Amino acid sequence: MSHSFTEPEREGLYRAIYERRDVRSQFLPDPVPSHVLARLLNAAHHAPSVGFMQPWDFLVIDSLEVRQSVLEIFDRENERAAGNYDGDRGQTYRSLKLQGIIESPMNLCITCDRSRGGPSVLGRNTIMETDLFSTCLAVQNLWLAARAEGIGVGWVSILDPQELAQVLELPEQVYPLAYLCLGYVSEFLDQPELQAKGWRSRIPLSELVHRDTWGHLLESEDELRGLMD
């Protein structure tokens, strides 16, 4: 008995992976229906988590006042970040649109409760960051489900987490892991925006796959071709 998906199901999954984009500029004002949002959150809630701790919570942010406060944090941090780059690189950075906090019809903060599951969580004895890793998987689940629904997602990472936690009135043990902008879009770009604008290019997979120990890259053409198919 085969446990694999049908070919159309597999194609849909891989399409969502390859066509997912970090959206900043293409949001439409159309609201996300509540039943669609529920599907996205349920997909996120079915992410794997170490020790089944499920450390995530979801803050749905409609308030323009709250979003304006978050935008102010972004503006300050973005100006600081721009100082990391000189010359043409600095000009390129300042030309990039790196958030859609106000333009998107909805913002969502996915948090990580670092106390979830108590002081001893199965599988977290030596790697304490597994709660953060698990929450990232919830973000990815939501992102892929959103792409399947035709909804764009943009992750706003240029934020001070302590200031963001204050604006969102988070408990001390709750970390604001991902601040996301959600909404229907006018288009999904053919390639990531940072790649299209020359900021960075995708690294060839053949440079990233090692065999047994670090630095032993796959060398045979058959092995590499199998990775590219």
Secondary structure, DSSP 8 states (H G I E B T S, - for coil): ---S--HHHHHHHHHHHHH--B-SS-B-S----HHHHHHHHHHHHTS--GGG---EEEEEE--HHHHHHHHHHHHHHHHHHHTT--HHHHHHHHH-----TTTSSEEEEEEEETTTT-S--TT-SS-TTHHHHHHHHHHHHHHHHHHHTTEEEEEE--S-HHHHHHHTT--TTEEEEEEEEEEEBS---SS-HHHHTTS-----GGGT-BSSSTT-B--SHHHHHHHH-
